[in-house]
Amino acid sequence: MKNRNLQIVTEDLKSIWHPCTQMKDHEILPLIPIKRAKGIYLYDFDDKSYIDAISSWWVNIFGHVNEHISSKIKEQLDTLEHVLLAGFTHKPAVNLAEKIVNLTPEGLSKVFFADNGSSAVEVALKMSFHYHKNRGKNRPLFLSLTNSYHGETIGALSVGDVELYKDTYAPLLISSIQTPVPKDQTVESSKVAIEELKTILEKRGSEISAFILEPLVQGAGNMHMYHPLYITLAKELCEEYGVHLIVDEIMTGFGRTGTMFACEQAGVTPDFMTISKGLTGGYLPLALTLTTLDVYNAFYCDYSEYKAFLHSHSYTGNPLACTAALATLELFEATDVLGENRKKSAYILEKLEKFKRLPNVLEVRQTGMIAAVELKGYRAEERIGLKVYEYGLEHGVLLRPLGHIVYFMPPYIITYEEIDKMIDTAYEAIVQL
């Protein structure tokens, strides 16, 4: 590491505690200080470039320093930077809510603003429980899929099932139970899993407020993927037992799975949808929880009845973040983003064929602009993903495997030549393990 990069790293380690990081690792694994970014590239202080193959934790869908989004934020900055959304409103929030309602499945007509994905999940959980309470019912349980992940605040963590995240904080968590996720992307496995869901709802449906799931792809759950039929049948069962369906589209939303929202492939309108990450093109924190008029009406009353929803954030509906989101949606309107994504997805799938011939590869899977290569034959203590990560950085590609899962989730503006570089670097990293 050269002097300028080293200086920034030294200053960082004096004060900063990084997320999802064992800080002792940085005694041997240097931090990468980023000075600037453009398109799909990050640049350090020595001007070395890195392809951002994971969209900076799945948020940056139209590239870094996108001219259209940047210009819109700059305009808004000179007009209104923030105002509370309790008793006040502003055009960016109004315009964004209108656009989102028109974009999401029919029936999701009310928008609640939050700051991040975990908070949006918390809103949905609280709103569902409070809905049943306002209807005179006590439903203290939440249901989720095995292997799921919905965030790291206490409520969101409670309904997840990634052991690494959950075990340490078990005494703090709210009550939840899990039902098996379909084992693969086949119709048959969805039908098997639905039977198990049905058994749980038959026994405990009257105790459950809501069933939350990540549609089609479980992100932090090793990019596990399943068929949309499961969601279609799950919605039918939830309606039968009066259980809300919460669809967590925080990672899958905004074109990542081949449709604007993954639940469209199941043909369902959930009772709640949470969205974030790609919503602002990776610029600013913002999340939305969408719900139905039925849920909204359960809280609509005279003040004396005390049925109002009790939740707020200081930066709820921030005008700058809303403006970034509006600019991001304008980019979807300007070109056939989803059509181009499908072409690139097909190309990525072709490129992944060669991985199947490697002896240390268990499976290759893909849903839209999400692809994953699952490795086999390694012990957890070997930290095989870390070796892939280091190889990628050395060769100018940011890959951040989930344990033994090497995945690709690049910005949509990636070119075919850059896809070649991304995929080939990962392949070479796996070959040399």
N, C-alpha and C positions, 0 to 999 in steps of 0.2 A: 504494500500500500504506500502510495506516494505521500509527500508531506501534507498537502492540503486536505486530502481525505482523512489522513491520520489525525490531524488537528481537530476536525469536526467530530470524529469518533471519540476522541479523548474527552472533549467537552461534553458530549452527549452522556457518556457513561458516568460522569460525575453526578448527574441529577436525574436522568430519565429512567423509569421502570417501564419496559416495553410490554405490549400485550402478547399473550399466548407465547411467552418466551421464558426459557430457563436462562436467566441472565448470566450464569456461570459459563454458558456456552461461548459467550463473547470473549472469553479469555483466549480461545483458539479459533473462533469463527468471527471474523471481522464484520461489523455493521457496514452497510453500504450507504454512505451519505449521498443523497440526491440533490443536485443543484438546480436542475431544470428538467422539463419534460415536454415532449411534442409528439402528437400522434400516438403510436403504440410504443414509443421509446421513452425510457428514463435515462438520464445522463448524470454521472457522478461528477465530482469536482475535478477529476482528471479527464473529463469529457469522454469517458468510456460509456458506450450505449448498451442498454439492456432491453430486449423485447419484453413488454409487460404481458406475459402469456396468461396471467390470472386476473387481468383487469383491476389490479390493485385491490384485491379481496372482493372481486366480482361487481364492482361499482362502475367502472369507467367504460361505458359502452360505445362512445363515439370518439374516443381518443383524448389524450391530454391536451390542455390549452386549446380546446376547440374554439375556433374564431366566432362562430355564431353564439354559442353559450356565453363565452367571455364578454362579448359586446353587449348582450342583453343584461348581464349582471352589472356591468359598468354603468349602463343607463339607469338601472334601478337604484344604484348606489347614490346617485345624486338627487333622488326623489324621496325615498323612504327606506331606511335601513331596518327598522323594526318598530312594531307597536303591539301591545297586548291584544290577544284575540278574544278576550272576555269583555263583552260590551262594546267592542270595536271590530271593524273589519277593514279590508282593503282589496283593491282590484286583483292583485296577483293571486290571493287566496281564493277569491270568488271565481276567477277565470280558470284556475287550476281544478277546483272542485267540479265545475261544470264539464270541463274536458274529460276528467277521469270518470265521472258518472257515465258519460256518453261512450267511453272507451271500454269499460269493464262490462261483465255479463249483465244482462237486463235484470232489474230488480234490486241491484245495489245502488241505492239512491241517496244515501247519506254518508258524508265524509267527516271523519274525526282526525285532526292533525296531531302528529307526534314528532319526536326528534330523531328516532333511530328505529331499526327493526325490532329490537328487543322490546322497546317501549310500545310499539304498535301491537305486538303480541300481548303485552300486559293489558293494553286497552281492550282488546278483544276478549280476553279471559274475564276481566272484571265486568265488562259490559254484559257478557253472556250470563254470568252468575247473578248479576244485579237484575237482569231481565226476569229470570225465573223468580227471584225474590219479590220483585214488584208484582208478579203474577200469583204470589202466595205459595210458592214452592221452594223447598230447600234442596238444592242439588250441589253438594260440596265437592264432587269429584270432576276431574277432567280426564279425558281419554286421548291417548296419542299412539303413534306407531312405534314399535320397537326400532331401535337404531336411529331415532329421529333427533333433530336439533332445531331449537327455535330461539336461541339467544342465551344470554348469560346473566341477565337480571334474575332475581329470585323466582318470580312467577314464570318467566320464559324458561328458565333452567329446569323448573319443576316438571314441565310437560315434555322435556327432552329425554332422550334415552342413550346419550353417548356417555359411556361409563367414565371415561377420563374426566369429563366436565362435572358429572353429577355426584359421584361418590363422596367427595370431600365435604360437600355442603348438604348432605342428606338430612341432617337434623333441622335445617332451616326451610325445607321445601314444603310447598302446599301439596295437598293430596292429589295424586294422579295414578292412573293405571295404564298399562300398555296392551295393545293388541298386535299380533304379528304382522309385519310388513310382508307383502308378496315377495317371494324369494328371488324372483327374476322378472324379466320383461314379458313373460308369456301370459296369455289369457288364462291358461290352466292354473298358474300360481295365484292369479288374482281371485279366481273362484274359490280356491282352497282357503285363502286368507279371509275372504268375505264370510265364509262359514264360521270361522273363529270369531270374527267381529259380531256376527249375529248371535252367537252363544253368549258373549259378554253383554250385549245389549238386552238380551232376554233376561239375564240374571240381575243386571245392575243398571239398566237404562234409566230407571226412575231416579237414580242418584247422580247421574252424569249431566253436567251443564252443557258441555261441548266436546266434540271430537275434533282435534286439530291435526292437520297433516301437511307435509310438503308435497305438492303435486308433482308426480312423475320422477323427481330426482331428490334424493336426500343429500343435501350439500355436504355438511361436515360429517355425515354418516357415510364416509368413504365413497361419495358419489354413487350410492346404490340407486338403481333405477327400476321402475315397475310400469305396468301397462295402465292406460287411462281407464280401462273398464273398472278397475277397483274403485276409483273415485265415483264413477257413475252409480255403481251398486251401493257404495257406502252412503251416498246422499239419500238414496231411497230408504235405506235402513234408518238413517238418522231422522228422517221425516216421520217414519212409522213410530219411533219411540220418543219423539219430541225433543231430540238432542240437536243442538246447533252444530253445523259443520263450519269450522274455521279453516280456510285455505291460506296457508302461509306462502305467499308468492314473492317474498322478499328477495330471494335469490333467483327464482324461476321467471319472474315477471319481466315485461318489456322486451319480448322477443327472444329470450334466451333459449327456449325449448322448441322454437319453430313457429309458434303462434304468439300473439301479443301476451297472452297469459296462459299458463299451462292448463288450467282447469277448462279452458275452451275445448281442449281435445277430448274432455270427458262429457261435454255438453251439459254442464251443471252451473247453476247459480248458487254459490254457498251463502250461508247466513252472514258470514264475515269473510273479508279478504284483507290481508295485510300486505302492504307494498312499501318498498324502500330501495336501497342500493342503486340500481340503474335509474331510478326515478329522476334524479338530478344530474344524470350523466357523470356521476362521480365527483361533482363539484362541492356540494354542501350537504350537511346532515338534514334529512327530511324523511318522514314516514307518514303513511296514511292508513287508517283502518276504515274500511268501507262496510256498511251494513244496510239492512233493509228498512223499509218504512214500518214494518211490524215491530222490529226491535226499537226503533226510534219512538214509536207511539207509546211503548210501555213506560217511557220516562217522561212523557209530555203531560204535565199536570199543573194544578195550582201549587203555589209555593208551600202551602200548609200541609201538603201530602208527603213532602220529603222524598220524592222519587227521582230527583235529578241525579244525573250521572256525576260521580265524584272523581274527577281526574283532570289534571292540568300540567303543563310544562311552561316554563318562563318564555321559551322561544317558540312556542306553538305557532305554526303558520307563518314563520319568518318570511318577510317579503322577498329577501334576496334568494332564499332557498326555493320559494315558490316560483320566482322568475327563472331560476335555473331549470326547474322542472318543466315549465312552459316552453322554454327554449329547446329542451330535449325532445319534448313531444312534437315540436315544430319540425325537427329533423326527421322524425318518423313520417310526418305528413309530406315532406318535400321529396322524398325518394322512396322506392320500394325496398325498404330495409329488410323486411321479412323475406321477400323473394330472394334478395342477394344472400341473406343468411342461409337459406336452404341450399343454394348452390355451393357456398363455402362449406357447409356441413357435409354435403356429399363428397366434396374434395377431401376434407379431413378424414372421412370414413375410408376412402380409398388409401390414403396415406397410412392409415393405422393397420392395414392388412399385414404388413411385414412384421408387426409386433407379435402377431399370433404364432409366428414360427419360432419365436425365441423360447428356449426351454425354461426360463425363469418368469414367463408371463402366464398367469392363470386365465385372465379374461380381458377382452377389450369391449367396451360398451359406449354408446353414444345416445344422446337425446339433443337434437338441435345443435346449438353452439356450445355444448358441453360434451367433452369426451374424456374417457378415463381408461387407464391401463393398470390393471391390478397385477402386482407381482406376487410370486410364490417362492417358498423355500428359504425364507429369511426369518430369523428370530427378532423380536421387538428390540432387544438390546443392541442389535447391529445397526439400528437407525439408518436403514437403507435409504429412506427418503432424504435424509440429510446429505448423503453422498450424491444423490441426483441433483439436489438443490445446489451444492457446491460446484458440480460439473457444469450445470446450467449457467451460473454466474460467471464462471471462468470463460465460457464461450458466448457470453452476451445474451442470455435468455433467462428471465425470471420465471423459474418453475418452483412451486412451493408445495411438494407432495403432502398428502394426508397419510402419514405413516408409509405404508407400502403401496399407496395409490398415487400414481402419477397422473395428473389431470390437466386438461387444457380448457381455458375459458377466456379467450382473448377478446379485446375490443372488436366490435363489428367491422371497423374500418381496415382491419388487417388485410394485406394483399396476399395473393396466392404464393408469391415468392417468399413472403414473410412467414406464411404457414409452413412452407418447406423448411425454412430455417428453424422454426419452433419445434416441429415434429422431428426433424432429423437430429437436432441436438438432444432431445429426450431419448431418442432411439440409441444414439451413441452412448449416452450416459448409462442406459440400461445394459447395453452390450458389454461395457467395460466393468460392470459390477463384479 
